[in-house]
């Protein structure tokens, strides 16, 4: 088992593939993890897919450097054959980049939550307003018309901190 699977589990890898190329990409990657160095045609016939669709997804994944290939020459036809493999360390790098971005977004959100007071009407689906916004709306929700009351966001802040801790540990 490659090392990175111990750090980032296989589900996370497949989730990245799903984001990049949808369910078909997940199936192709699952197949290539078990059967490395297969050609477009072999992948297509094993998965019962159209070769054109397989190639489209392979090229999408290679754009993100998530796959790599070796080129061989067919002895009979002389055509070039591409044999595909999952680029596992690149997948890890890609996941780490995504996690780093998530950490940045969460930090910004935490900073925002910590530096503002919020007012909320309590209606599901309505948004929360900062103090300045609530003053501007005369403490009435412009959507449902209920009063905007002080909203304690300390639980949200705690949850954000915990999430950040987990994510930062994983990179
Ligand atoms: Zn409301």
Backbone and ligand atoms as CSV (ligand in chain L), in Angstrom:
chain,resi,resn,atom,element,x,y,z
A,1,UNK,N,N,0.860,-1.212,0.000
A,1,UNK,CA,C,0.000,0.000,0.000
A,1,UNK,C,C,0.884,1.245,0.000
A,2,UNK,N,N,0.652,2.167,-0.909
A,2,UNK,CA,C,1.476,3.386,-0.917
A,2,UNK,C,C,1.273,4.190,0.358
A,3,UNK,N,N,2.342,4.875,0.772
A,3,UNK,CA,C,2.324,5.622,2.026
A,3,UNK,C,C,1.178,6.597,2.165
A,4,UNK,N,N,0.886,7.298,1.052
A,4,UNK,CA,C,-0.072,8.391,1.172
A,4,UNK,C,C,-1.454,7.897,1.580
A,5,UNK,N,N,-1.748,6.638,1.276
A,5,UNK,CA,C,-3.062,6.108,1.648
A,5,UNK,C,C,-3.199,6.018,3.162
A,6,UNK,N,N,-2.051,5.985,3.836
A,6,UNK,CA,C,-2.101,5.960,5.294
A,6,UNK,C,C,-2.428,7.348,5.837
A,7,UNK,N,N,-2.041,8.367,5.075
A,7,UNK,CA,C,-2.271,9.737,5.530
A,7,UNK,C,C,-3.651,10.211,5.063
A,8,UNK,N,N,-3.886,10.056,3.780
A,8,UNK,CA,C,-5.161,10.469,3.201
A,8,UNK,C,C,-5.833,9.191,2.710
A,9,UNK,N,N,-7.007,8.892,3.219
A,9,UNK,CA,C,-7.581,7.595,2.870
A,9,UNK,C,C,-8.108,7.584,1.430
A,10,UNK,N,N,-8.364,6.378,0.982
A,10,UNK,CA,C,-8.750,6.183,-0.405
A,10,UNK,C,C,-10.021,6.959,-0.757
A,11,UNK,N,N,-10.931,7.069,0.206
A,11,UNK,CA,C,-12.168,7.819,-0.043
A,11,UNK,C,C,-11.876,9.266,-0.408
A,12,UNK,N,N,-10.875,9.848,0.269
A,12,UNK,CA,C,-10.523,11.242,-0.013
A,12,UNK,C,C,-9.980,11.374,-1.434
A,13,UNK,N,N,-9.163,10.399,-1.824
A,13,UNK,CA,C,-8.613,10.404,-3.184
A,13,UNK,C,C,-9.745,10.331,-4.207
A,14,UNK,N,N,-10.675,9.415,-3.956
A,14,UNK,CA,C,-11.778,9.245,-4.902
A,14,UNK,C,C,-12.677,10.477,-4.927
A,15,UNK,N,N,-12.790,11.145,-3.779
A,15,UNK,CA,C,-13.595,12.355,-3.712
A,15,UNK,C,C,-12.995,13.444,-4.611
A,16,UNK,N,N,-11.666,13.530,-4.604
A,16,UNK,CA,C,-10.985,14.499,-5.469
A,16,UNK,C,C,-11.258,14.164,-6.936
A,17,UNK,N,N,-11.166,12.890,-7.265
A,17,UNK,CA,C,-11.416,12.467,-8.644
A,17,UNK,C,C,-12.847,12.787,-9.062
A,18,UNK,N,N,-13.773,12.610,-8.118
A,18,UNK,CA,C,-15.179,12.891,-8.405
A,18,UNK,C,C,-15.364,14.368,-8.709
A,19,UNK,N,N,-14.691,15.227,-7.944
A,19,UNK,CA,C,-14.776,16.668,-8.170
A,19,UNK,C,C,-14.258,17.030,-9.557
A,20,UNK,N,N,-13.185,16.372,-9.952
A,20,UNK,CA,C,-12.550,16.717,-11.226
A,20,UNK,C,C,-13.318,16.132,-12.409
A,21,UNK,N,N,-13.752,14.883,-12.292
A,21,UNK,CA,C,-14.308,14.227,-13.483
A,21,UNK,C,C,-15.603,13.469,-13.293
A,22,UNK,N,N,-16.259,13.643,-12.145
A,22,UNK,CA,C,-17.546,12.986,-11.942
A,22,UNK,C,C,-17.416,11.501,-11.636
A,23,UNK,N,N,-18.564,10.824,-11.639
A,23,UNK,CA,C,-18.634,9.419,-11.227
A,23,UNK,C,C,-17.802,8.519,-12.148
A,24,UNK,N,N,-17.781,8.821,-13.446
A,24,UNK,CA,C,-16.998,8.011,-14.383
A,24,UNK,C,C,-15.509,8.072,-14.046
A,25,UNK,N,N,-15.055,9.250,-13.627
A,25,UNK,CA,C,-13.643,9.404,-13.241
A,25,UNK,C,C,-13.333,8.524,-12.037
A,26,UNK,N,N,-14.260,8.472,-11.090
A,26,UNK,CA,C,-14.069,7.636,-9.906
A,26,UNK,C,C,-13.916,6.175,-10.328
A,27,UNK,N,N,-14.778,5.728,-11.239
A,27,UNK,CA,C,-14.706,4.341,-11.687
A,27,UNK,C,C,-13.392,4.043,-12.399
A,28,UNK,N,N,-12.958,4.972,-13.226
A,28,UNK,CA,C,-11.695,4.779,-13.948
A,28,UNK,C,C,-10.523,4.703,-12.967
A,29,UNK,N,N,-10.514,5.623,-11.998
A,29,UNK,CA,C,-9.402,5.647,-11.036
A,29,UNK,C,C,-9.400,4.391,-10.166
A,30,UNK,N,N,-10.589,3.978,-9.722
A,30,UNK,CA,C,-10.686,2.734,-8.944
A,30,UNK,C,C,-10.090,1.579,-9.738
A,31,UNK,N,N,-10.446,1.515,-11.012
A,31,UNK,CA,C,-9.958,0.449,-11.874
A,31,UNK,C,C,-8.433,0.533,-12.016
A,32,UNK,N,N,-7.913,1.749,-12.250
A,32,UNK,CA,C,-6.463,1.907,-12.444
A,32,UNK,C,C,-5.659,1.665,-11.165
A,33,UNK,N,N,-6.275,1.918,-10.023
A,33,UNK,CA,C,-5.571,1.646,-8.765
A,33,UNK,C,C,-5.350,0.138,-8.619
A,34,UNK,N,N,-6.351,-0.619,-9.029
A,34,UNK,CA,C,-6.231,-2.086,-8.943
A,34,UNK,C,C,-5.428,-2.650,-10.111
A,35,UNK,N,N,-5.557,-1.989,-11.275
A,35,UNK,CA,C,-4.918,-2.493,-12.496
A,35,UNK,C,C,-4.114,-1.393,-13.167
A,36,UNK,N,N,-2.924,-1.092,-12.635
A,36,UNK,CA,C,-2.148,-0.006,-13.247
A,36,UNK,C,C,-1.662,-0.367,-14.650
A,37,UNK,N,N,-1.317,0.664,-15.426
A,37,UNK,CA,C,-0.759,0.491,-16.768
A,37,UNK,C,C,-1.719,-0.187,-17.734
A,38,UNK,N,N,-2.940,0.339,-17.796
A,38,UNK,CA,C,-3.901,-0.151,-18.789
A,38,UNK,C,C,-4.088,0.908,-19.866
A,39,UNK,N,N,-4.396,0.436,-21.070
A,39,UNK,CA,C,-4.610,1.368,-22.183
A,39,UNK,C,C,-6.051,1.882,-22.168
A,40,UNK,N,N,-6.294,2.933,-22.973
A,40,UNK,CA,C,-7.638,3.503,-23.106
A,40,UNK,C,C,-8.665,2.418,-23.407
A,41,UNK,N,N,-8.290,1.561,-24.394
A,41,UNK,CA,C,-9.230,0.527,-24.847
A,41,UNK,C,C,-9.506,-0.498,-23.747
A,42,UNK,N,N,-8.437,-0.866,-23.030
A,42,UNK,CA,C,-8.619,-1.852,-21.951
A,42,UNK,C,C,-9.510,-1.291,-20.838
A,43,UNK,N,N,-9.310,-0.009,-20.533
A,43,UNK,CA,C,-10.144,0.619,-19.500
A,43,UNK,C,C,-11.603,0.634,-19.961
A,44,UNK,N,N,-11.782,1.044,-21.212
A,44,UNK,CA,C,-13.144,1.158,-21.746
A,44,UNK,C,C,-13.851,-0.188,-21.733
A,45,UNK,N,N,-13.155,-1.231,-22.171
A,45,UNK,CA,C,-13.851,-2.515,-22.252
A,45,UNK,C,C,-14.085,-3.099,-20.861
A,46,UNK,N,N,-13.153,-2.876,-19.932
A,46,UNK,CA,C,-13.345,-3.383,-18.568
A,46,UNK,C,C,-14.530,-2.710,-17.887
A,47,UNK,N,N,-14.735,-1.419,-18.185
A,47,UNK,CA,C,-15.793,-0.677,-17.491
A,47,UNK,C,C,-17.071,-0.570,-18.325
A,48,UNK,N,N,-17.045,-1.155,-19.503
A,48,UNK,CA,C,-18.217,-1.061,-20.377
A,48,UNK,C,C,-18.518,0.365,-20.800
A,49,UNK,N,N,-17.447,1.142,-20.993
A,49,UNK,CA,C,-17.623,2.546,-21.390
A,49,UNK,C,C,-17.175,2.760,-22.831
A,50,UNK,N,N,-17.628,3.858,-23.389
A,50,UNK,CA,C,-17.197,4.293,-24.696
A,50,UNK,C,C,-15.743,4.805,-24.608
A,51,UNK,N,N,-14.887,4.388,-25.562
A,51,UNK,CA,C,-13.476,4.800,-25.526
A,51,UNK,C,C,-13.331,6.328,-25.557
A,52,UNK,N,N,-14.195,6.981,-26.316
A,52,UNK,CA,C,-14.131,8.448,-26.395
A,52,UNK,C,C,-14.370,9.088,-25.030
A,53,UNK,N,N,-15.361,8.544,-24.305
A,53,UNK,CA,C,-15.655,9.071,-22.965
A,53,UNK,C,C,-14.484,8.825,-22.022
A,54,UNK,N,N,-13.902,7.631,-22.136
A,54,UNK,CA,C,-12.746,7.299,-21.294
A,54,UNK,C,C,-11.623,8.294,-21.558
A,55,UNK,N,N,-11.341,8.559,-22.843
A,55,UNK,CA,C,-10.235,9.485,-23.188
A,55,UNK,C,C,-10.508,10.890,-22.668
A,56,UNK,N,N,-11.767,11.323,-22.788
A,56,UNK,CA,C,-12.129,12.672,-22.338
A,56,UNK,C,C,-11.810,12.803,-20.839
A,57,UNK,N,N,-12.180,11.792,-20.076
A,57,UNK,CA,C,-11.948,11.842,-18.625
A,57,UNK,C,C,-10.457,11.706,-18.299
A,58,UNK,N,N,-9.762,10.823,-19.024
A,58,UNK,CA,C,-8.316,10.677,-18.799
A,58,UNK,C,C,-7.614,12.017,-19.011
A,59,UNK,N,N,-8.028,12.746,-20.042
A,59,UNK,CA,C,-7.361,14.026,-20.319
A,59,UNK,C,C,-7.684,15.082,-19.269
A,60,UNK,N,N,-8.908,15.001,-18.755
A,60,UNK,CA,C,-9.267,15.907,-17.665
A,60,UNK,C,C,-8.380,15.639,-16.450
A,61,UNK,N,N,-8.227,14.366,-16.121
A,61,UNK,CA,C,-7.431,14.009,-14.938
A,61,UNK,C,C,-5.962,14.349,-15.146
A,62,UNK,N,N,-5.498,14.236,-16.383
A,62,UNK,CA,C,-4.086,14.532,-16.624
A,62,UNK,C,C,-3.841,16.041,-16.584
A,63,UNK,N,N,-4.849,16.831,-16.891
A,63,UNK,CA,C,-4.731,18.283,-16.745
A,63,UNK,C,C,-4.393,18.664,-15.312
A,64,UNK,N,N,-4.882,17.887,-14.366
A,64,UNK,CA,C,-4.611,18.151,-12.959
A,64,UNK,C,C,-3.414,17.345,-12.458
A,65,UNK,N,N,-2.713,16.695,-13.373
A,65,UNK,CA,C,-1.564,15.838,-13.018
A,65,UNK,C,C,-1.938,14.709,-12.066
A,66,UNK,N,N,-3.181,14.266,-12.139
A,66,UNK,CA,C,-3.603,13.192,-11.234
A,66,UNK,C,C,-3.320,11.815,-11.827
A,67,UNK,N,N,-3.034,11.796,-13.127
A,67,UNK,CA,C,-2.670,10.549,-13.800
A,67,UNK,C,C,-1.350,10.757,-14.517
A,68,UNK,N,N,-0.715,9.643,-14.824
A,68,UNK,CA,C,0.439,9.709,-15.707
A,68,UNK,C,C,0.356,8.525,-16.664
A,69,UNK,N,N,1.214,8.514,-17.691
A,69,UNK,CA,C,1.137,7.406,-18.649
A,69,UNK,C,C,2.529,7.061,-19.172
A,70,UNK,N,N,2.644,5.846,-19.683
A,70,UNK,CA,C,3.822,5.450,-20.440
A,70,UNK,C,C,3.353,5.227,-21.862
A,71,UNK,N,N,4.225,5.519,-22.812
A,71,UNK,CA,C,3.865,5.300,-24.208
A,71,UNK,C,C,4.607,4.069,-24.719
A,72,UNK,N,N,3.863,3.175,-25.328
A,72,UNK,CA,C,4.470,1.982,-25.929
A,72,UNK,C,C,4.036,1.921,-27.391
A,73,UNK,N,N,4.726,1.093,-28.142
A,73,UNK,CA,C,4.335,0.948,-29.544
A,73,UNK,C,C,3.726,-0.437,-29.743
A,74,UNK,N,N,2.572,-0.467,-30.367
A,74,UNK,CA,C,1.932,-1.751,-30.664
A,74,UNK,C,C,2.772,-2.484,-31.705
A,75,UNK,N,N,3.178,-3.721,-31.363
A,75,UNK,CA,C,4.076,-4.464,-32.259
A,75,UNK,C,C,3.439,-4.716,-33.623
A,76,UNK,N,N,2.142,-4.997,-33.624
A,76,UNK,CA,C,1.469,-5.346,-34.874
A,76,UNK,C,C,1.150,-4.120,-35.726
A,77,UNK,N,N,0.507,-3.132,-35.115
A,77,UNK,CA,C,0.025,-1.987,-35.902
A,77,UNK,C,C,1.024,-0.838,-35.963
A,78,UNK,N,N,1.987,-0.798,-35.032
A,78,UNK,CA,C,2.909,0.332,-34.993
A,78,UNK,C,C,2.313,1.579,-34.356
A,79,UNK,N,N,1.043,1.502,-33.956
A,79,UNK,CA,C,0.402,2.642,-33.288
A,79,UNK,C,C,0.958,2.832,-31.884
A,80,UNK,N,N,0.907,4.075,-31.434
A,80,UNK,CA,C,1.332,4.334,-30.054
A,80,UNK,C,C,0.201,3.959,-29.095
A,81,UNK,N,N,0.588,3.321,-28.004
A,81,UNK,CA,C,-0.403,2.961,-26.979
A,81,UNK,C,C,-0.041,3.686,-25.696
A,82,UNK,N,N,-1.027,4.347,-25.110
A,82,UNK,CA,C,-0.817,5.014,-23.820
A,82,UNK,C,C,-1.275,4.092,-22.707
A,83,UNK,N,N,-0.387,3.873,-21.727
A,83,UNK,CA,C,-0.747,3.037,-20.582
A,83,UNK,C,C,-0.805,3.928,-19.338
A,84,UNK,N,N,-1.973,3.930,-18.706
A,84,UNK,CA,C,-2.264,4.922,-17.675
A,84,UNK,C,C,-2.063,4.409,-16.264
A,85,UNK,N,N,-1.577,5.310,-15.399
A,85,UNK,CA,C,-1.422,5.007,-13.978
A,85,UNK,C,C,-1.898,6.202,-13.170
A,86,UNK,N,N,-2.329,5.926,-11.943
A,86,UNK,CA,C,-2.713,7.008,-11.040
A,86,UNK,C,C,-1.430,7.584,-10.432
A,87,UNK,N,N,-1.307,8.902,-10.510
A,87,UNK,CA,C,-0.120,9.590,-9.981
A,87,UNK,C,C,-0.361,9.875,-8.499
A,88,UNK,N,N,-0.023,8.900,-7.646
A,88,UNK,CA,C,-0.520,8.954,-6.282
A,88,UNK,C,C,0.045,10.112,-5.468
A,89,UNK,N,N,1.337,10.411,-5.641
A,89,UNK,CA,C,1.881,11.516,-4.831
A,89,UNK,C,C,1.309,12.856,-5.287
A,90,UNK,N,N,0.951,12.959,-6.577
A,90,UNK,CA,C,0.318,14.191,-7.058
A,90,UNK,C,C,-1.070,14.360,-6.460
A,91,UNK,N,N,-1.757,13.226,-6.300
A,91,UNK,CA,C,-3.084,13.280,-5.699
A,91,UNK,C,C,-2.980,13.829,-4.287
A,92,UNK,N,N,-1.973,13.350,-3.574
A,92,UNK,CA,C,-1.762,13.836,-2.209
A,92,UNK,C,C,-1.488,15.340,-2.215
A,93,UNK,N,N,-0.612,15.770,-3.143
A,93,UNK,CA,C,-0.300,17.196,-3.255
A,93,UNK,C,C,-1.542,18.017,-3.554
A,94,UNK,N,N,-2.374,17.483,-4.447
A,94,UNK,CA,C,-3.604,18.186,-4.830
A,94,UNK,C,C,-4.537,18.315,-3.620
A,95,UNK,N,N,-4.673,17.215,-2.879
A,95,UNK,CA,C,-5.533,17.232,-1.693
A,95,UNK,C,C,-5.002,18.232,-0.675
A,96,UNK,N,N,-3.675,18.236,-0.494
A,96,UNK,CA,C,-3.084,19.170,0.479
A,96,UNK,C,C,-3.342,20.618,0.067
A,97,UNK,N,N,-3.216,20.891,-1.234
A,97,UNK,CA,C,-3.497,22.251,-1.718
A,97,UNK,C,C,-4.942,22.632,-1.420
A,98,UNK,N,N,-5.848,21.681,-1.676
A,98,UNK,CA,C,-7.267,21.960,-1.423
A,98,UNK,C,C,-7.507,22.210,0.068
A,99,UNK,N,N,-6.849,21.409,0.909
A,99,UNK,CA,C,-7.020,21.576,2.354
A,99,UNK,C,C,-6.458,22.924,2.791
A,100,UNK,N,N,-5.294,23.310,2.220
A,100,UNK,CA,C,-4.715,24.608,2.574
A,100,UNK,C,C,-5.665,25.750,2.217
A,101,UNK,N,N,-6.298,25.636,1.037
A,101,UNK,CA,C,-7.272,26.666,0.641
A,101,UNK,C,C,-8.441,26.710,1.607
A,102,UNK,N,N,-8.899,25.524,2.009
A,102,UNK,CA,C,-10.017,25.432,2.945
A,102,UNK,C,C,-9.636,26.092,4.268
A,103,UNK,N,N,-8.392,25.838,4.714
A,103,UNK,CA,C,-7.911,26.430,5.961
A,103,UNK,C,C,-7.921,27.955,5.852
A,104,UNK,N,N,-7.461,28.488,4.718
A,104,UNK,CA,C,-7.447,29.940,4.520
A,104,UNK,C,C,-8.857,30.513,4.605
A,105,UNK,N,N,-9.803,29.831,3.932
A,105,UNK,CA,C,-11.195,30.300,3.945
A,105,UNK,C,C,-11.767,30.257,5.362
A,106,UNK,N,N,-11.489,29.175,6.087
A,106,UNK,CA,C,-12.009,29.040,7.450
A,106,UNK,C,C,-11.409,30.085,8.379
A,107,UNK,N,N,-10.119,30.384,8.189
A,107,UNK,CA,C,-9.459,31.396,9.013
A,107,UNK,C,C,-10.111,32.764,8.797
A,108,UNK,N,N,-10.398,33.064,7.526
A,108,UNK,CA,C,-11.033,34.341,7.201
A,108,UNK,C,C,-12.425,34.403,7.837
A,109,UNK,N,N,-13.142,33.289,7.760
A,109,UNK,CA,C,-14.484,33.218,8.340
A,109,UNK,C,C,-14.421,33.373,9.864
A,110,UNK,N,N,-13.462,32.702,10.480
A,110,UNK,CA,C,-13.288,32.784,11.933
A,110,UNK,C,C,-12.990,34.220,12.347
A,111,UNK,N,N,-12.083,34.839,11.620
A,111,UNK,CA,C,-11.695,36.226,11.885
A,111,UNK,C,C,-12.929,37.147,11.792
A,112,UNK,N,N,-13.746,36.911,10.774
A,112,UNK,CA,C,-14.963,37.701,10.566
A,112,UNK,C,C,-15.958,37.489,11.711
A,113,UNK,N,N,-16.152,36.223,12.096
A,113,UNK,CA,C,-17.100,35.902,13.176
A,113,UNK,C,C,-16.632,36.494,14.505
A,114,UNK,N,N,-15.308,36.477,14.709
A,114,UNK,CA,C,-14.775,36.961,15.985
A,114,UNK,C,C,-14.794,38.485,16.080
A,115,UNK,N,N,-14.795,39.154,14.948
A,115,UNK,CA,C,-14.665,40.608,14.985
A,115,UNK,C,C,-16.001,41.324,14.766
A,116,UNK,N,N,-17.097,40.564,14.686
A,116,UNK,CA,C,-18.408,41.193,14.513
A,116,UNK,C,C,-19.409,40.661,15.526
A,117,UNK,N,N,-20.457,41.470,15.773
A,117,UNK,CA,C,-21.625,40.985,16.502
A,117,UNK,C,C,-22.711,40.711,15.472
A,118,UNK,N,N,-23.510,39.709,15.744
A,118,UNK,CA,C,-24.527,39.344,14.750
A,118,UNK,C,C,-25.938,39.439,15.299
A,119,UNK,N,N,-26.853,39.727,14.381
A,119,UNK,CA,C,-28.273,39.863,14.729
A,119,UNK,C,C,-29.079,38.994,13.781
A,120,UNK,N,N,-30.073,38.331,14.365
A,120,UNK,CA,C,-30.760,37.269,13.619
A,120,UNK,C,C,-32.225,37.234,14.025
A,121,UNK,N,N,-33.094,36.976,13.032
A,121,UNK,CA,C,-34.538,36.933,13.293
A,121,UNK,C,C,-34.986,35.571,13.819
A,122,UNK,N,N,-34.135,34.565,13.663
A,122,UNK,CA,C,-34.491,33.228,14.145
A,122,UNK,C,C,-35.243,32.393,13.121
A,123,UNK,N,N,-35.542,32.966,11.972
A,123,UNK,CA,C,-36.271,32.220,10.942
A,123,UNK,C,C,-35.293,31.412,10.097
A,124,UNK,N,N,-35.606,30.125,9.926
A,124,UNK,CA,C,-34.762,29.276,9.110
A,124,UNK,C,C,-34.723,29.813,7.675
A,125,UNK,N,N,-33.547,29.889,7.091
A,125,UNK,CA,C,-33.427,30.377,5.715
A,125,UNK,C,C,-33.094,31.860,5.645
A,126,UNK,N,N,-33.383,32.613,6.717
A,126,UNK,CA,C,-32.994,34.031,6.732
A,126,UNK,C,C,-31.532,34.135,7.133
A,127,UNK,N,N,-30.873,35.222,6.713
A,127,UNK,CA,C,-29.466,35.358,7.055
A,127,UNK,C,C,-29.275,36.147,8.352
A,128,UNK,N,N,-28.043,36.146,8.819
A,128,UNK,CA,C,-27.686,36.945,9.989
A,128,UNK,C,C,-27.095,38.265,9.523
A,129,UNK,N,N,-27.267,39.291,10.353
A,129,UNK,CA,C,-26.770,40.614,9.976
A,129,UNK,C,C,-25.752,41.096,10.995
A,130,UNK,N,N,-24.791,41.876,10.528
A,130,UNK,CA,C,-23.851,42.507,11.462
A,130,UNK,C,C,-24.588,43.637,12.180
A,131,UNK,N,N,-23.987,44.136,13.235
A,131,UNK,CA,C,-24.613,45.223,13.992
A,131,UNK,C,C,-24.932,46.404,13.070
A,132,UNK,N,N,-23.983,46.793,12.242
A,132,UNK,CA,C,-24.177,47.922,11.337
A,132,UNK,C,C,-25.363,47.677,10.400
A,133,UNK,N,N,-25.439,46.475,9.883
A,133,UNK,CA,C,-26.547,46.135,8.977
A,133,UNK,C,C,-27.882,46.138,9.722
A,134,UNK,N,N,-27.854,45.613,10.962
A,134,UNK,CA,C,-29.090,45.539,11.747
A,134,UNK,C,C,-29.605,46.942,12.057
A,135,UNK,N,N,-28.686,47.868,12.384
A,135,UNK,CA,C,-29.065,49.255,12.622
A,135,UNK,C,C,-29.719,49.812,11.366
A,136,UNK,N,N,-29.081,49.545,10.251
A,136,UNK,CA,C,-29.561,50.020,8.959
A,136,UNK,C,C,-30.980,49.517,8.677
A,137,UNK,N,N,-31.303,48.312,9.144
A,137,UNK,CA,C,-32.625,47.713,8.887
A,137,UNK,C,C,-33.566,47.944,10.060
A,138,UNK,N,N,-33.166,48.820,11.001
A,138,UNK,CA,C,-33.958,49.146,12.184
A,138,UNK,C,C,-34.330,47.892,12.978
A,139,UNK,N,N,-33.411,46.928,12.983
A,139,UNK,CA,C,-33.583,45.679,13.735
A,139,UNK,C,C,-34.836,44.906,13.351
A,140,UNK,N,N,-35.211,44.992,12.070
A,140,UNK,CA,C,-36.291,44.179,11.528
A,140,UNK,C,C,-35.733,43.386,10.357
A,141,UNK,N,N,-36.027,42.088,10.324
A,141,UNK,CA,C,-35.563,41.289,9.195
A,141,UNK,C,C,-36.304,41.727,7.934
A,142,UNK,N,N,-35.565,42.122,6.906
A,142,UNK,CA,C,-36.238,42.592,5.679
A,142,UNK,C,C,-36.948,41.456,4.927
A,143,UNK,N,N,-36.658,40.213,5.276
A,143,UNK,CA,C,-37.264,39.085,4.564
A,143,UNK,C,C,-38.564,38.640,5.240
A,144,UNK,N,N,-38.483,38.329,6.566
A,144,UNK,CA,C,-39.679,37.793,7.235
A,144,UNK,C,C,-40.373,38.807,8.136
A,145,UNK,N,N,-39.712,39.936,8.415
A,145,UNK,CA,C,-40.346,40.979,9.210
A,145,UNK,C,C,-40.200,40.823,10.713
A,146,UNK,N,N,-39.605,39.705,11.173
A,146,UNK,CA,C,-39.393,39.521,12.610
A,146,UNK,C,C,-38.286,40.435,13.125
A,147,UNK,N,N,-38.269,40.613,14.461
A,147,UNK,CA,C,-37.216,41.398,15.099
A,147,UNK,C,C,-35.858,40.720,14.906
A,148,UNK,N,N,-34.839,41.534,14.729
A,148,UNK,CA,C,-33.468,41.006,14.700
A,148,UNK,C,C,-32.899,41.105,16.113
A,149,UNK,N,N,-32.609,39.951,16.706
A,149,UNK,CA,C,-32.058,39.918,18.066
A,149,UNK,C,C,-30.579,39.548,18.030
A,150,UNK,N,N,-29.906,39.915,19.116
A,150,UNK,CA,C,-28.494,39.555,19.242
A,150,UNK,C,C,-28.348,38.035,19.098
A,151,UNK,N,N,-27.373,37.634,18.298
A,151,UNK,CA,C,-27.152,36.209,18.063
A,151,UNK,C,C,-25.781,35.827,18.592
A,152,UNK,N,N,-25.793,34.862,19.492
A,152,UNK,CA,C,-24.533,34.409,20.096
A,152,UNK,C,C,-23.845,33.425,19.153
A,153,UNK,N,N,-22.712,33.826,18.582
A,153,UNK,CA,C,-22.030,32.947,17.608
A,153,UNK,C,C,-20.863,32.177,18.229
A,154,UNK,N,N,-20.839,32.093,19.572
A,154,UNK,CA,C,-19.675,31.444,20.212
A,154,UNK,C,C,-19.593,29.950,19.867
A,155,UNK,N,N,-20.752,29.305,19.682
A,155,UNK,CA,C,-20.718,27.890,19.296
A,155,UNK,C,C,-20.120,27.720,17.898
A,156,UNK,N,N,-20.515,28.611,17.001
A,156,UNK,CA,C,-19.979,28.568,15.633
A,156,UNK,C,C,-18.468,28.799,15.661
A,157,UNK,N,N,-18.035,29.776,16.473
A,157,UNK,CA,C,-16.604,30.068,16.583
A,157,UNK,C,C,-15.849,28.843,17.096
A,158,UNK,N,N,-16.428,28.184,18.094
A,158,UNK,CA,C,-15.807,26.981,18.652
A,158,UNK,C,C,-15.705,25.887,17.580
A,159,UNK,N,N,-16.791,25.705,16.817
A,159,UNK,CA,C,-16.816,24.685,15.767
A,159,UNK,C,C,-15.778,24.993,14.688
A,160,UNK,N,N,-15.657,26.271,14.329
A,160,UNK,CA,C,-14.668,26.665,13.318
A,160,UNK,C,C,-13.250,26.367,13.806
A,161,UNK,N,N,-13.007,26.680,15.078
A,161,UNK,CA,C,-11.676,26.435,15.647
A,161,UNK,C,C,-11.329,24.953,15.625
A,162,UNK,N,N,-12.328,24.136,15.987
A,162,UNK,CA,C,-12.084,22.686,16.006
A,162,UNK,C,C,-11.782,22.155,14.612
A,163,UNK,N,N,-12.578,22.621,13.642
A,163,UNK,CA,C,-12.393,22.182,12.266
A,163,UNK,C,C,-10.997,22.579,11.768
A,164,UNK,N,N,-10.606,23.815,12.084
A,164,UNK,CA,C,-9.277,24.296,11.685
A,164,UNK,C,C,-8.170,23.433,12.274
A,165,UNK,N,N,-8.354,23.066,13.526
A,165,UNK,CA,C,-7.349,22.259,14.208
A,165,UNK,C,C,-7.161,20.915,13.480
A,166,UNK,N,N,-8.295,20.288,13.149
A,166,UNK,CA,C,-8.253,18.988,12.472
A,166,UNK,C,C,-7.579,19.125,11.113
A,167,UNK,N,N,-7.973,20.149,10.354
A,167,UNK,CA,C,-7.432,20.332,9.009
A,167,UNK,C,C,-5.941,20.652,9.050
A,168,UNK,N,N,-5.556,21.529,9.989
A,168,UNK,CA,C,-4.143,21.919,10.045
A,168,UNK,C,C,-3.265,20.738,10.444
A,169,UNK,N,N,-3.817,19.841,11.260
A,169,UNK,CA,C,-3.066,18.666,11.653
A,169,UNK,C,C,-2.828,17.754,10.430
A,170,UNK,N,N,-3.811,17.717,9.519
A,170,UNK,CA,C,-3.725,16.784,8.385
A,170,UNK,C,C,-2.754,17.264,7.297
A,171,UNK,N,N,-2.316,18.532,7.361
A,171,UNK,CA,C,-1.301,18.979,6.406
A,171,UNK,C,C,-0.038,19.336,7.171
L,1,ZN,ZN,ZN,-36.086,36.761,8.796
